[in-house]
Amino acid sequence: MQIIAQLARERAVEKMVARIGHKDIDADLRDLCQLVYLILCEYDDDKIIDLWNNGQMNFFLARIIVNQYKSDRSTYYAEIMRYKTRGMAMGAGGDINDGRVEYLRKLSQRDRKK
């Protein structure tokens, strides 16, 4: 689809992921970007066109990214971050931001209990 191709050329998803993740794009966030493009490709063309024509695409992208990045039930967490956090618990190397996912997961669980 032309709209998704244009988003990719403009690196719109990558820019938004970096802002939401509060860090430069690393390997994990590149995976998130690819997942967002995959999710967009799975949507009906008419829905994507409507969002684009009504100026709602950025909001739509932001919701997908936030939901994937912060939820411990998301595809991103299930397929990527769960294995990374398990590896960290078992002593594998990582960077200083690795604890962030666990922190966000705990916050999310606490909010669900309220």
Backbone bond lengths (Angstrom), bond angles and torsions (degrees), N, CA, C in turn:
res aa  C-N    CA-C-N  psi(-1)  N-CA   C-N-CA  omega(-1)  CA-C   N-CA-C  phi
1 M - - - 1.448 - - 1.527 109.22 -
2 Q 1.307 116.52 141.87 1.457 122.26 -175.64 1.522 112.67 -66.58
3 I 1.317 117.82 -35.52 1.465 120.74 -178.23 1.527 109.94 -66.08
4 I 1.312 116.82 -45.02 1.461 120.49 -179.97 1.525 110.15 -66.36
5 A 1.322 116.97 -38.11 1.466 120.85 176.57 1.527 110.70 -62.38
6 Q 1.314 116.75 -40.53 1.465 120.06 178.44 1.531 110.65 -66.22
7 L 1.333 117.18 -42.00 1.466 120.17 176.37 1.529 110.87 -58.55
8 A 1.325 115.80 -39.87 1.464 120.34 179.68 1.527 111.03 -68.07
9 R 1.328 117.60 -43.03 1.471 120.74 178.74 1.527 110.84 -61.21
10 E 1.326 116.09 -39.49 1.467 120.98 -179.27 1.525 112.34 -81.13
11 R 1.344 116.56 -6.33 1.459 122.62 -177.56 1.527 111.06 55.85
12 A 1.331 116.21 37.20 1.462 122.36 -177.22 1.528 111.69 -62.71
13 V 1.313 116.92 -43.50 1.471 120.50 -179.21 1.524 109.53 -66.48
14 E 1.316 117.62 -44.54 1.463 121.18 -179.37 1.525 111.46 -60.04
15 K 1.335 116.80 -43.00 1.464 120.63 178.99 1.524 111.17 -63.57
16 M 1.322 116.07 -41.91 1.451 120.52 -179.14 1.536 111.19 -69.29
17 V 1.316 116.93 -40.02 1.471 120.82 178.06 1.530 110.20 -62.34
18 A 1.328 117.40 -42.13 1.468 120.51 178.94 1.527 110.90 -62.76
19 R 1.331 117.15 -40.09 1.474 119.97 178.48 1.518 111.36 -67.67
20 I 1.311 117.13 -43.95 1.466 120.70 -178.42 1.526 110.62 -70.35
21 G 1.330 117.45 -37.26 1.456 121.69 -179.51 1.516 113.37 -80.37
22 H 1.326 117.48 -9.82 1.464 123.54 179.39 1.527 112.67 56.68
23 K 1.334 116.08 34.71 1.459 119.84 175.97 1.518 109.04 -161.05
24 D 1.323 114.71 167.10 1.466 119.93 176.23 1.524 109.29 -65.26
25 I 1.315 114.82 157.85 1.461 120.54 179.96 1.533 109.33 -68.41
26 D 1.332 115.36 119.79 1.465 120.95 174.05 1.529 107.36 -112.46
27 A 1.317 117.04 -171.34 1.469 120.41 -176.39 1.522 111.78 -60.40
28 D 1.338 117.45 -40.95 1.463 120.38 -179.66 1.522 111.56 -66.12
29 L 1.321 116.71 -42.03 1.462 119.11 179.83 1.527 111.31 -72.23
30 R 1.318 118.30 -28.44 1.479 119.63 173.34 1.530 109.75 -64.24
31 D 1.332 115.61 -38.18 1.464 119.17 175.65 1.516 110.88 -62.58
32 L 1.325 116.65 -40.73 1.462 120.70 177.81 1.530 110.48 -62.46
33 C 1.321 117.34 -42.57 1.471 120.96 178.32 1.527 110.79 -58.94
34 Q 1.319 116.25 -46.30 1.461 120.20 179.84 1.527 111.26 -62.78
35 L 1.319 116.03 -38.74 1.462 120.13 177.83 1.525 110.99 -63.91
36 V 1.322 117.14 -40.15 1.474 120.68 178.61 1.525 110.06 -63.30
37 Y 1.330 117.51 -43.64 1.470 119.61 177.07 1.535 110.92 -62.16
38 L 1.302 116.98 -39.68 1.466 120.66 177.57 1.530 110.56 -62.47
39 I 1.323 116.75 -44.69 1.469 120.65 178.44 1.523 109.98 -60.33
40 L 1.322 117.32 -43.85 1.472 120.39 178.25 1.528 111.24 -60.23
41 C 1.316 116.94 -41.65 1.466 120.74 -179.24 1.524 112.02 -65.47
42 E 1.311 117.02 -26.02 1.460 120.56 -179.37 1.528 113.09 -80.98
43 Y 1.335 117.46 -15.74 1.459 120.48 178.21 1.523 110.61 -75.08
44 D 1.305 114.95 155.14 1.450 122.44 176.54 1.533 109.70 -62.57
45 D 1.315 116.98 137.51 1.466 121.48 -179.66 1.523 112.04 -55.94
46 D 1.322 117.50 -40.52 1.463 120.81 -178.75 1.528 111.45 -62.24
47 K 1.315 117.39 -37.88 1.470 121.24 178.31 1.524 110.25 -64.71
48 I 1.324 117.10 -45.30 1.467 121.28 179.39 1.532 110.21 -62.36
49 I 1.318 116.79 -43.43 1.470 120.91 179.59 1.516 110.30 -63.44
50 D 1.334 118.13 -43.73 1.472 122.02 177.77 1.525 111.26 -59.52
51 L 1.317 116.62 -46.94 1.463 120.47 179.64 1.526 110.72 -59.98
52 W 1.317 115.94 -42.82 1.463 121.55 -179.74 1.534 111.13 -64.93
53 N 1.324 115.80 -48.56 1.465 120.39 -177.67 1.519 112.82 -66.41
54 N 1.329 117.40 -29.27 1.466 121.31 -179.07 1.526 112.84 -92.94
55 G 1.335 117.23 5.93 1.455 120.94 178.14 1.520 113.94 69.09
56 Q 1.330 116.74 26.71 1.461 121.31 -176.94 1.525 113.40 -106.78
57 M 1.315 117.84 4.45 1.457 120.44 -174.68 1.530 112.63 -63.79
58 N 1.333 117.97 -42.09 1.458 119.63 -178.98 1.524 111.48 -62.90
59 F 1.315 117.50 -42.28 1.461 120.49 177.41 1.526 110.35 -62.59
60 F 1.315 116.21 -43.88 1.462 121.46 179.84 1.537 110.75 -60.32
61 L 1.334 116.41 -45.81 1.455 120.88 177.80 1.534 111.06 -61.69
62 A 1.320 115.99 -43.95 1.468 119.76 -179.65 1.522 111.21 -60.79
63 R 1.316 117.82 -40.53 1.469 120.52 179.63 1.529 110.87 -65.96
64 I 1.312 117.02 -42.43 1.469 119.63 178.01 1.526 109.55 -60.74
65 I 1.326 116.64 -47.48 1.458 120.95 -176.80 1.526 111.09 -63.50
66 V 1.323 117.28 -48.31 1.469 120.78 -179.32 1.522 110.27 -61.96
67 N 1.314 117.27 -45.09 1.469 120.03 179.77 1.528 111.58 -61.51
68 Q 1.313 117.28 -41.97 1.460 120.20 -179.76 1.526 111.58 -71.51
69 Y 1.319 117.02 -41.30 1.461 121.90 -173.87 1.525 113.29 -72.84
70 K 1.322 116.23 -37.14 1.463 119.16 -171.81 1.513 115.27 -101.54
71 S 1.298 118.76 -11.69 1.461 120.82 -176.36 1.528 110.99 -93.44
72 D 1.321 115.26 134.51 1.466 118.20 175.90 1.522 111.30 -83.10
73 R 1.314 117.10 2.77 1.462 121.82 177.17 1.537 111.88 -110.40
74 S 1.313 116.49 5.90 1.458 120.74 -177.03 1.527 111.14 -81.20
75 T 1.307 115.29 164.07 1.456 121.73 175.50 1.530 109.89 -61.12
76 Y 1.314 116.66 -40.56 1.469 120.98 179.95 1.527 110.51 -59.57
77 Y 1.308 117.02 -46.28 1.464 119.63 179.43 1.531 110.44 -67.59
78 A 1.326 115.73 -46.62 1.465 120.17 -175.25 1.523 112.01 -63.24
79 E 1.324 117.87 -38.61 1.455 120.69 -174.16 1.521 114.65 -95.65
80 I 1.338 117.82 -20.69 1.456 119.22 -173.83 1.528 112.32 -124.60
81 M 1.299 117.24 -60.12 1.460 119.94 -171.02 1.531 113.27 -72.93
82 R 1.298 118.35 -31.17 1.467 119.98 179.84 1.527 110.27 -59.12
83 Y 1.315 116.74 -42.18 1.454 120.30 -179.74 1.525 111.45 -70.94
84 K 1.291 116.22 -35.00 1.463 119.51 178.27 1.524 110.27 -67.88
85 T 1.327 117.76 -44.58 1.460 119.81 -179.43 1.527 110.57 -67.47
86 R 1.323 117.97 -34.65 1.468 120.25 175.11 1.517 110.40 -65.00
87 G 1.321 116.65 -41.08 1.459 120.76 177.82 1.513 111.64 -62.61
88 M 1.325 116.88 -38.82 1.463 120.70 177.64 1.521 110.50 -64.46
89 A 1.322 116.75 -40.14 1.459 120.25 179.83 1.527 111.14 -65.59
90 M 1.329 116.09 -28.69 1.462 120.33 -178.59 1.528 111.57 -90.66
91 G 1.342 117.72 3.76 1.454 120.46 174.31 1.510 115.96 99.76
92 A 1.318 118.16 9.88 1.468 120.17 177.39 1.524 109.06 -71.65
93 G 1.304 116.53 156.78 1.459 120.95 -179.22 1.516 112.19 -72.99
94 G 1.311 115.90 163.78 1.445 121.80 177.81 1.509 109.75 -174.15
95 D 1.302 116.68 -176.99 1.449 118.64 179.17 1.522 111.07 -105.67
96 I 1.320 115.39 -178.38 1.460 120.70 -172.83 1.525 112.82 -66.17
97 N 1.329 118.35 -22.21 1.458 121.42 -178.16 1.526 113.42 -85.47
98 D 1.319 118.94 -2.06 1.456 121.32 -175.37 1.526 112.86 -62.05
99 G 1.317 118.32 -30.18 1.460 120.89 -179.81 1.507 113.26 -73.89
100 R 1.320 117.27 -12.06 1.458 121.75 -176.50 1.533 112.61 -62.11
101 V 1.313 117.66 -41.53 1.467 121.48 -178.56 1.521 109.94 -63.10
102 E 1.321 116.08 -44.11 1.465 120.09 178.84 1.526 110.53 -62.81
103 Y 1.311 116.78 -41.50 1.461 121.45 177.93 1.524 110.55 -61.92
104 L 1.336 117.71 -45.91 1.464 121.45 179.19 1.525 111.10 -63.70
105 R 1.325 116.86 -37.38 1.458 120.74 178.21 1.520 110.50 -63.61
106 K 1.328 116.88 -43.67 1.469 120.20 179.12 1.519 111.45 -64.87
107 L 1.322 117.10 -40.28 1.463 120.14 176.18 1.520 111.35 -61.80
108 S 1.316 115.82 -42.50 1.453 121.10 179.62 1.528 110.96 -62.09
109 Q 1.321 117.18 -43.23 1.460 121.05 178.50 1.510 110.89 -64.36
110 R 1.328 116.66 -40.94 1.461 120.25 179.80 1.529 110.39 -63.07
111 D 1.341 116.83 -42.29 1.460 120.58 -179.63 1.519 111.83 -65.00
112 R 1.339 117.80 -33.83 1.466 120.94 179.03 1.526 111.72 -68.91
113 K 1.324 117.13 -27.35 1.460 120.89 -178.96 1.519 112.15 -75.48
114 K 1.326 116.85 -22.16 1.479 120.85 -178.50 1.490 112.61 -71.33
